[in-house]
Amino acid sequence: MKNFKLMAISLIQALAASLYIAAISWILNNGERLFGKNNNFLGGAAILLLLVISATAMGAIILGKPVLMYWDGQKKASLKLFFLTFIWLLVIACLLFLVLALR
């Protein structure tokens, strides 16, 4: 697989993960306003279920394509895609922390 295509796919995966993380962060930040005060069993169960769903979603977004490529015999390209996605996530995290530091 060509390097440009891997770079584009990795950027799309990192942006998709970042958007998902931003959406979950927004829900958690506005949870009391959206769902009311919730200090019972269902609130804890909902948070744990959200954790499991989030882990599954991040696994699918970040690892899905590299695993399929690995199974198709594209071992080097799959590892490169995984690490490129990881690097994009680091870049996005650094930019986020820079924005937070400059506020």
C-alpha positions as CSV (number, residue, x, y, z in Angstrom):
1,M,0.0,0.0,0.0
2,K,1.4,3.4,-0.9
3,N,2.7,5.7,1.8
4,F,0.3,8.5,1.0
5,K,-2.7,6.2,1.2
6,L,-1.5,4.9,4.6
7,M,-1.0,8.4,5.8
8,A,-4.5,9.4,4.7
9,I,-6.2,6.4,6.3
10,S,-4.2,6.9,9.6
11,L,-5.3,10.6,9.7
12,I,-8.9,9.6,9.1
13,Q,-8.8,7.0,11.9
14,A,-7.2,9.5,14.3
15,L,-9.7,12.2,13.5
16,A,-12.6,9.7,13.9
17,A,-11.2,8.6,17.3
18,S,-10.8,12.2,18.3
19,L,-14.3,13.1,17.3
20,Y,-15.7,10.1,19.2
21,I,-13.7,11.1,22.3
22,A,-14.9,14.7,22.0
23,A,-18.5,13.5,21.8
24,I,-18.2,11.3,24.9
25,S,-16.4,14.1,26.7
26,W,-19.3,16.4,25.9
27,I,-21.9,13.9,27.1
28,L,-20.0,13.4,30.4
29,N,-19.5,17.1,30.8
30,N,-23.2,17.7,30.3
31,G,-24.5,14.5,31.9
32,E,-26.3,16.0,34.9
33,R,-28.1,18.5,32.6
34,L,-29.0,15.9,30.1
35,F,-30.0,13.0,32.5
36,G,-30.5,14.8,35.8
37,K,-28.8,14.0,39.1
38,N,-28.3,10.2,39.2
39,N,-26.8,8.6,42.3
40,N,-28.1,5.1,41.9
41,F,-27.2,1.7,40.5
42,L,-28.3,2.7,36.9
43,G,-26.0,5.6,36.8
44,G,-23.0,3.5,37.6
45,A,-24.1,0.8,35.3
46,A,-24.5,3.3,32.5
47,I,-20.9,4.7,33.0
48,L,-19.4,1.2,33.0
49,L,-21.4,0.3,29.9
50,L,-20.2,3.5,28.2
51,L,-16.6,2.4,29.1
52,V,-17.1,-1.0,27.4
53,I,-18.7,0.6,24.4
54,S,-15.9,3.2,24.1
55,A,-13.1,0.5,24.4
56,T,-14.9,-1.5,21.7
57,A,-15.3,1.6,19.4
58,M,-11.7,2.7,19.8
59,G,-10.5,-0.9,19.1
60,A,-12.6,-1.0,16.0
61,I,-11.5,2.5,14.8
62,I,-7.8,2.1,15.5
63,L,-7.2,-1.6,15.2
64,G,-9.8,-2.7,12.7
65,K,-8.1,-1.8,9.4
66,P,-4.6,-2.9,10.5
67,V,-5.8,-6.3,11.7
68,L,-7.6,-6.9,8.4
69,M,-4.5,-5.9,6.5
70,Y,-2.3,-8.1,8.7
71,W,-4.7,-11.1,7.9
72,D,-4.4,-10.3,4.2
73,G,-0.6,-10.7,4.4
74,Q,0.2,-7.0,4.4
75,K,2.1,-7.3,7.7
76,K,4.5,-4.3,7.3
77,A,1.8,-2.0,5.9
78,S,-0.5,-2.9,8.8
79,L,2.1,-2.1,11.4
80,K,3.0,1.1,9.7
81,L,-0.7,2.1,9.6
82,F,-1.1,1.3,13.3
83,F,2.0,3.4,14.2
84,L,1.0,6.3,11.9
85,T,-2.5,6.4,13.5
86,F,-0.8,6.4,17.0
87,I,1.5,9.3,15.9
88,W,-1.5,11.3,14.6
89,L,-3.2,10.7,17.9
90,L,-0.1,12.0,19.7
91,V,-0.1,15.1,17.4
92,I,-3.8,15.8,18.1
93,A,-3.2,15.3,21.9
94,C,-0.2,17.7,21.8
95,L,-2.3,20.3,20.0
96,L,-5.1,19.9,22.5
97,F,-2.7,20.4,25.4
98,L,-1.2,23.4,23.7
99,V,-4.6,25.0,23.2
100,L,-5.4,24.3,26.9
101,A,-2.1,25.7,28.1
102,L,-2.6,28.9,26.1
103,R,-6.1,29.6,27.3
